Amino acid sequence: MASFPNRRTGGSRACRVPWLFAAAATLLATQAVDAPAVAAELSPGIAQLYTSVSIYPPSAKSMTVCYGFVCRRREPLDFTSADRGALTRILAAGRSSAAAERRAVQKAVVWFDRRMGPVLGTDKRVARADFRAGDDSHNFDCWDTTRNVTSLLLVLQDWGLFKYHTVGNPHYRGNTLALQTPHNTAVLVERATHAEWVVDMWPRGYAQLPDVMLLDRWIKEN
């Protein structure tokens, strides 16, 4: 997977804006990109996370970390043997049940946050950041967290660390008529029940456990 320089382009966009980009993102997802072979294994819903901002999907060795709102800033994370060892130990603690595996995933997301925070400056990030935070260089919006968490989950899946779950398509919510602001999140699917569980990093601050809940509940929240 190619490395991308840390860069910033374009104007500010908030996490909490209407899902105006869906049609454009779907169109971009159908266009060919010079991506690794792993992209062929991704569902269209996951693939468009990467094609919509012109980055490669993750591989077993690396992923592109998005920050600065809508991936306007990006940094490669090349997994070391120590990184893989740490994540393997974290996920090993969740082998007893599906619920335990989800708790391990929460800890893996915290590991990612701590691993990249000092590199990106996102150790200063705040919960629910969007353009109103006025500090895009140190924050993730929900577009960034959805891509980053989905990428991390795909890497863990590729490493064979999931016993009870697979990576699902990201999900979106937002009903302006009901005063529900738009938001999106990464998703895990429980193998036995096919239940969808969100893994939502955006509502929590630096190094805090991400929200993990059933999608049906998450859809109704604001």
C-alpha positions in Angstrom: 0.0 0.0 0.0 1.3 3.4 -1.0 2.2 6.0 1.6 0.5 9.3 1.4 2.1 12.6 2.6 0.5 14.5 5.5 -1.5 17.1 3.6 -4.4 19.4 3.8 -6.7 20.4 1.0 -10.1 21.9 0.4 -12.4 23.8 2.7 -13.8 22.8 6.1 -16.6 20.3 6.3 -18.4 19.2 9.4 -19.3 15.8 10.6 -22.7 17.0 11.4 -23.8 18.1 7.9 -26.5 16.4 5.8 -25.4 13.4 3.8 -25.0 15.4 0.6 -22.0 13.4 -0.6 -23.8 10.0 -1.0 -24.5 10.3 -4.7 -21.0 11.5 -5.5 -19.4 8.9 -3.3 -21.3 6.1 -4.9 -20.2 7.4 -8.3 -16.6 7.5 -7.2 -16.9 4.0 -5.9 -17.6 2.7 -9.4 -14.5 4.3 -10.9 -11.3 2.4 -11.2 -8.4 3.2 -8.9 -4.9 2.0 -8.7 -5.5 0.0 -5.5 -4.1 -3.2 -4.1 -5.8 -6.5 -4.8 -7.4 -6.5 -1.4 -9.8 -3.9 -2.7 -11.5 -6.5 -4.8 -12.6 -8.3 -1.6 -14.4 -5.2 -0.2 -18.1 -4.6 -0.4 -19.1 -1.5 -2.3 -20.2 0.1 0.9 -16.7 -0.3 2.4 -14.8 0.4 -0.8 -16.5 3.8 -1.2 -15.0 4.9 2.1 -11.6 4.9 0.3 -12.5 5.8 -3.2 -14.5 8.8 -2.1 -11.3 10.4 -0.7 -8.8 8.8 -3.1 -6.9 6.6 -0.7 -6.1 3.0 -0.8 -7.9 0.5 1.5 -5.8 -1.1 4.3 -3.5 -4.1 3.8 -2.2 -6.6 6.3 0.9 -4.3 6.7 -0.4 -0.8 6.7 -3.4 1.6 6.6 -3.9 5.3 5.9 -5.1 7.2 9.0 -7.4 10.1 8.2 -7.8 13.2 10.3 -8.4 17.0 9.9 -12.0 16.4 8.9 -13.1 14.3 5.9 -9.6 13.0 5.5 -8.1 16.3 4.5 -5.0 15.3 6.5 -3.6 11.8 6.3 -0.7 9.7 7.7 0.4 6.2 7.0 0.4 3.7 9.8 2.9 0.9 9.0 2.3 -1.9 11.5 5.4 -3.1 13.3 5.8 -6.6 14.8 5.3 -4.9 18.2 2.0 -3.4 17.0 0.8 -6.7 15.7 1.8 -8.4 19.0 0.0 -5.8 21.1 -3.2 -6.1 19.0 -3.1 -9.9 19.0 -2.8 -9.9 22.8 -5.7 -7.5 23.1 -8.0 -9.6 20.9 -6.9 -12.8 22.5 -8.6 -11.6 25.7 -11.9 -11.6 23.9 -12.0 -15.3 22.8 -14.5 -16.5 25.4 -17.6 -14.9 23.8 -18.9 -12.4 21.3 -19.5 -9.9 24.0 -15.9 -10.3 25.2 -14.7 -9.9 21.6 -16.5 -6.6 21.3 -14.9 -5.4 24.6 -11.6 -6.4 23.1 -12.3 -4.4 20.0 -13.0 -1.3 22.1 -9.6 -1.7 23.7 -8.0 -2.2 20.2 -9.5 1.2 19.2 -8.1 2.8 22.3 -4.7 1.3 21.4 -5.0 2.9 17.9 -5.9 6.2 19.4 -2.9 6.1 21.7 -0.6 4.8 19.0 -1.4 7.6 16.6 -2.3 10.5 18.9 1.3 11.7 19.5 2.1 11.2 15.8 -0.8 13.2 14.5 -1.4 15.6 17.5 -4.8 14.0 18.0 -3.9 13.3 21.6 -5.4 16.8 22.0 -8.7 15.8 20.3 -12.1 16.2 21.8 -15.3 14.2 21.6 -17.8 15.0 18.8 -15.4 17.3 17.0 -16.5 19.1 13.9 -15.7 22.4 12.3 -17.1 24.2 15.3 -14.2 22.9 17.4 -12.0 25.2 15.4 -9.1 22.8 15.6 -9.2 20.5 12.6 -5.5 19.7 12.7 -5.8 17.9 16.1 -9.2 16.2 15.6 -11.2 13.6 13.9 -14.7 14.1 12.6 -17.1 11.2 12.2 -15.9 10.7 8.5 -12.4 10.2 9.8 -13.3 7.9 12.6 -15.5 5.8 10.4 -12.7 5.3 7.9 -10.1 4.7 10.6 -12.0 2.3 12.7 -13.2 0.4 9.6 -9.6 0.1 8.4 -8.4 -1.1 11.8 -11.2 -3.7 11.9 -10.3 -4.9 8.4 -6.7 -5.3 9.5 -7.7 -7.3 12.5 -9.9 -9.4 10.4 -7.1 -10.0 7.9 -4.9 -11.1 10.7 -7.5 -13.7 11.7 -8.1 -12.2 15.1 -11.9 -12.2 15.0 -13.7 -15.4 16.1 -17.3 -14.1 16.5 -17.5 -11.1 14.1 -16.9 -9.9 10.6 -16.5 -6.3 9.4 -19.8 -4.9 8.1 -20.8 -1.9 5.9 -20.6 1.5 7.6 -24.0 2.9 8.6 -25.5 6.4 8.4 -28.2 8.2 10.3 -29.8 11.6 10.1 -33.4 12.8 10.0 -33.5 16.6 10.0 -37.3 16.5 10.3 -36.9 14.8 13.7 -34.0 17.1 14.6 -31.5 14.2 14.3 -28.2 15.3 13.0 -26.4 13.2 10.4 -23.7 10.9 11.6 -21.9 7.7 10.4 -20.0 4.8 12.0 -18.0 1.6 11.5 -19.9 -1.7 12.1 -19.2 -5.3 13.2 -21.6 -8.1 12.3 -21.9 -10.9 14.8 -21.5 -14.2 12.9 -24.0 -16.3 14.9 -26.9 -13.8 15.0 -26.1 -11.5 12.1 -26.7 -8.6 14.5 -25.0 -5.4 13.6 -22.9 -3.6 16.3 -21.6 -0.1 15.8 -18.1 0.8 16.8 -18.3 4.5 17.2 -15.2 6.4 18.2 -16.4 9.9 17.4 -18.6 10.6 20.5 -15.7 9.9 22.9 -12.5 11.9 23.7 -8.9 10.8 23.3 -8.1 7.3 24.6 -11.7 6.7 25.8 -13.5 3.5 24.9 -15.6 3.9 21.8 -19.4 3.4 21.8 -20.4 -0.2 21.0 -24.1 -0.9 20.7 -26.6 -2.5 18.5 -27.2 -0.6 15.3 -31.0 -0.4 16.0 -30.3 1.5 19.1 -27.6 3.7 17.5 -30.0 4.7 14.7 -32.4 6.2 17.1 -29.8 8.3 19.0 -28.7 11.8 18.3 
